Amino acid sequence: MKPLKVLCAIGILTLFFSCAYQEDSVAFFIDNQLNETLVVERTPENTAANLISENVALDLRSSESYEKYIRGLKELEVVRFVCNFNNYQGTIESGELYLDDFLLGSFDPNLDHVSVEDPEVLSRIAELFLERTSLDFSFVGESSSTHYLSVDVEVELKGTFVY
């Protein structure tokens, strides 16, 4: 009976000391969506260069809730990444979509959007956001004529924060 009492006392002391030194922290999750629009345009006055290069920043801090808790961001999941093409006019011979230097896909005038669905690619995008919190979305291509294209970028995120 005495060994049982000693074991119980040791167990209670271990439990007390292991809990006494834990940091006070709370883990919580925030779903968020980043939306940005990139305009790719060449006017008749500006037809000298054939290279198209336009970009817009996708910044996690653009969300009020992410801005407030960004220091506690521990994990990020990119659930969905879609680029919608709108108001296409003129001719763009070739075009590619990049997130920083990471190729997401190619522009095709016959499609109305490009959707990134590969889990490995979505995971890589999440890693990039965790490294820098702000990434450049770019359209790079060629055109020898006037053109207009609006690219609406939608990124659906799930963040895990520890505060």
C-alpha positions in Angstrom: 0.0 0.0 0.0 2.9 2.3 0.8 4.4 2.0 -2.7 1.0 3.0 -4.2 0.9 6.2 -2.1 4.4 7.1 -3.1 3.6 6.5 -6.8 0.5 8.7 -6.5 2.4 11.4 -4.8 5.1 11.4 -7.5 2.4 11.4 -10.2 0.7 14.4 -8.7 4.0 16.3 -8.3 5.0 15.6 -11.9 1.6 16.7 -13.1 1.8 19.9 -11.0 5.3 20.9 -12.2 4.7 20.0 -15.9 1.6 22.2 -15.9 3.1 25.0 -13.9 5.7 26.0 -16.5 3.6 25.9 -19.6 3.2 29.1 -21.5 -0.2 30.6 -21.6 -1.2 30.2 -25.2 -4.2 29.7 -27.3 -4.4 28.2 -30.7 -7.1 29.4 -33.1 -8.0 29.3 -36.8 -8.9 32.0 -39.2 -10.3 31.4 -42.7 -9.5 34.2 -45.1 -9.7 35.1 -48.7 -7.3 37.3 -50.6 -8.7 39.1 -53.7 -6.7 41.2 -56.1 -7.1 42.3 -59.7 -4.3 42.6 -62.1 -4.9 44.6 -65.3 -2.8 43.8 -68.4 -3.2 46.6 -70.9 -1.5 48.1 -73.9 -2.9 51.3 -75.4 -2.4 52.4 -79.0 0.1 55.0 -77.7 2.3 52.4 -76.2 3.0 49.7 -78.8 6.8 50.0 -78.9 7.6 46.9 -76.7 6.3 43.4 -77.3 7.1 42.2 -73.7 4.2 42.2 -71.2 5.1 42.3 -67.5 2.5 43.3 -64.9 2.3 42.4 -61.3 0.3 42.9 -58.1 1.1 42.1 -54.5 -0.9 39.4 -52.6 -0.4 40.3 -49.0 -1.6 38.3 -46.0 -1.7 41.6 -44.0 -4.4 42.9 -46.3 -6.8 41.0 -44.0 -7.5 42.8 -40.8 -7.6 39.6 -38.8 -4.4 38.3 -40.3 -2.7 41.7 -39.8 -3.6 41.7 -36.1 -2.3 38.2 -35.4 0.4 37.8 -38.1 3.2 37.2 -35.5 1.3 34.2 -34.2 0.9 32.5 -37.6 2.2 29.0 -37.3 0.6 27.1 -40.1 -1.1 28.1 -43.3 -3.2 26.0 -45.8 -4.0 27.4 -49.3 -7.4 25.8 -50.0 -8.0 27.3 -53.4 -6.1 29.5 -55.9 -8.0 30.7 -58.9 -7.2 33.3 -61.6 -10.3 34.5 -63.5 -9.9 36.2 -66.9 -12.3 39.0 -67.7 -12.8 41.6 -70.4 -10.2 40.1 -72.8 -9.8 42.3 -75.9 -7.1 42.4 -78.5 -4.4 39.7 -78.9 -1.9 38.3 -76.5 0.3 35.8 -78.2 1.6 34.2 -75.0 1.2 34.7 -71.3 2.3 32.9 -68.1 1.1 33.4 -64.6 3.7 33.5 -61.8 3.6 33.8 -58.0 7.0 35.3 -57.3 9.2 33.0 -59.5 6.9 30.0 -59.3 5.0 29.2 -62.5 1.3 28.7 -61.8 0.0 28.2 -65.4 -0.4 29.7 -68.8 -2.9 32.2 -70.2 -5.3 30.7 -72.8 -7.8 33.1 -74.4 -10.2 30.2 -74.8 -10.4 29.6 -71.0 -12.2 31.9 -68.5 -9.9 30.9 -65.6 -6.9 29.0 -64.4 -7.3 27.0 -61.2 -4.4 25.6 -59.2 -5.6 22.3 -57.7 -2.4 20.2 -57.2 -2.0 19.7 -53.4 1.8 19.9 -53.7 1.6 23.3 -55.5 -0.9 24.6 -53.0 1.4 23.5 -50.2 4.3 25.2 -51.8 2.3 28.5 -52.1 1.5 28.2 -48.4 5.2 27.8 -47.6 6.0 30.9 -49.7 3.4 32.9 -47.8 4.7 31.7 -44.4 8.2 32.8 -45.5 7.4 36.3 -46.7 3.6 37.1 -46.0 3.6 39.1 -49.3 4.1 37.6 -52.7 4.0 39.1 -56.2 1.5 37.7 -58.7 2.7 38.4 -62.2 1.5 38.1 -65.8 4.4 37.8 -68.2 3.9 37.4 -72.0 4.2 38.9 -75.4 1.9 40.9 -77.6 2.4 43.1 -80.7 -1.0 44.8 -80.6 -3.2 46.7 -78.3 -4.9 44.5 -75.7 -6.8 44.5 -72.4 -7.2 41.7 -69.8 -8.3 41.8 -66.2 -7.1 38.9 -64.1 -9.0 38.5 -60.8 -7.0 36.5 -58.3 -8.8 34.6 -55.5 -6.8 32.8 -52.8 -8.7 31.0 -50.1 -6.6 30.4 -46.9 -6.9 28.7 -43.5 -4.4 29.9 -40.9 -3.5 28.5 -37.6 -2.4 31.1 -35.0 -0.9 30.7 -31.6 -1.4 33.7 -29.3 
